[in-house]
Amino acid sequence: MKQLFRQLMKAEEPGNNLSLMLFALVEVVMIVVGIVMANNLEEQKEIREVTERAEVLFEEVLRDLEADCWAAYRPLMTNRENNRLSDVLYNPDRTLAEVQANAFGIYYMLRFEGALHIDTQGYEALEKIHERLPEHLLEAYEHLDRLMDQNAIIQEHNRRYQEVVYANMEHNVHNHPWWNQGTYSGVPNMDALMWMMGEECKAQTHLVVNSSAHLAGAAERFRTSAIEVYKEIKNILGDTTASPGYMSTHFYPTERTQRMLGRFVLQDSLHFGAAQYKNLSMEIIDDHLTAVYGNGDTLRLNRSGVAEYSHPGPPLEDYMEVDGKLVVGKWTIQKDWTYERVSD
C-alpha cells in the first residue's frame, strides 16, 4: 500500500507530468497516423477498384468505336451511290434507256435513307464514374467525351435526312399511282420513267443528295476523330493486339497511287471558285495522301479516299484516275471536278 502511494505521489511531480503528456501526445500522433494510413489504404483500394472497372469499360469503348467506324461507311457509301444516280438524272444528255437502267436505284434513293447510330454503352458507363477516374485515364475520357459530342450532330443530320425522304415519299404516294406499283415490283412502268426524266424527280433528288451529303460529312468527321481516340485508349491500356484495317487513316501507296502522284490542273470547262484553287499536286505527307493546292492549302485523304474537312478548296472526298485525269467526287449535287495531269 505504501509502495502504491509513493508511485502516485511520484506521478504528481512536475517531471512525471511532462512524461505523461509526452506519452499521451505520442499516442495521439500514432492514432492520427493510423487513421491517415487507413484512409490512404482505403483510398488506394478505391482507386484500384475504379481503375479496374474503368479499364474494363475502356475495353468496351474500343469495341464500340470499331463498330461505329464500320457503321460510318454506310452513309458514305449511300451518299456516293446517291451522287452517281444524281449524275444520271442531271446529265442533260441522258437517255430514257439510261434512266431505265438505273430506275430501281433511283426509286430506292428517294424511298430509303441510311441513318448512322453510334454505340455509346461503354461511354455512358464511364460517364457515371468519370469524376473518380485516375489522372492517366481522365484525359482519355475527356477526349472520348468530346468525340461523343458529335453524336448530337449526327442525330440531327439523321433527322433531317429522314424528314426529306419521308416528305418525298408521302408526296409521291399521294400524287403518283405508279409509285407503289411498277417501281416496287422492280419493273418501273412508262409513267414512272417519264417522271424520273422530269424536274420533280430532280428536285427530290437534289434534297436527298444534299441531306445524305451532310450526314456523310458528319460520319467521316466522326470516323477520323474516333480512330485517334481509339489509338489513345489502346496505348493507355497497353493493348498491343492488331487493330482492324479500317481503324486507320494512314495511307499505304499502291502502283495506282504512284501513277497518280504529280501536278494537275482543273479543266476550264469545270470552273470552281477562285483561280488559286485550279492547280493542285498529289503528295504523300506523313504517310497520308494529300492534295496540295496552288495557294499552299492542303487536304489530307484517308485510305478510303474520303477527305478530312479542314481546308478550303475543291473537296477531294472521293477520287480516281481515269485516262490520265484525276476525277474528284462530290458530297453534294455539284458535278464532279476533273483535273488534267500537267506534263513534266
Secondary structure, 3 states (H helix, E strand, C coil): CHHHHHHHHHHCCHHHHHHHHHHHHHHHHHHHHHHHHHHHHHHHHHHHHHHHHHHHHHHHHHHHHHHHHHHHHHHHHHHHHHHHHHHHHHCCCCCHHHHHHCHHHHHHHHHCCCCCCCCCHHHHHHHHHHHHCCHHHHHHHHHHHHHHCHHHHHHHHHHHHHHHHHHHHHHHHHHCHHHHCHHHHCCCCHHHHHHHCCHHHHHHHHHHHHHHHHHHHHHHHHHHHHHHHHHHHHHHHCCCCCCCCCCCCCCCCCHHHHHHCEEEEECHHHCCCCHHHCEEEEEEECCEEEEEECCCCEEEECCCCCECCCCCCCCCCCEEEECCEEEECCCCCCCCEEEEECCC
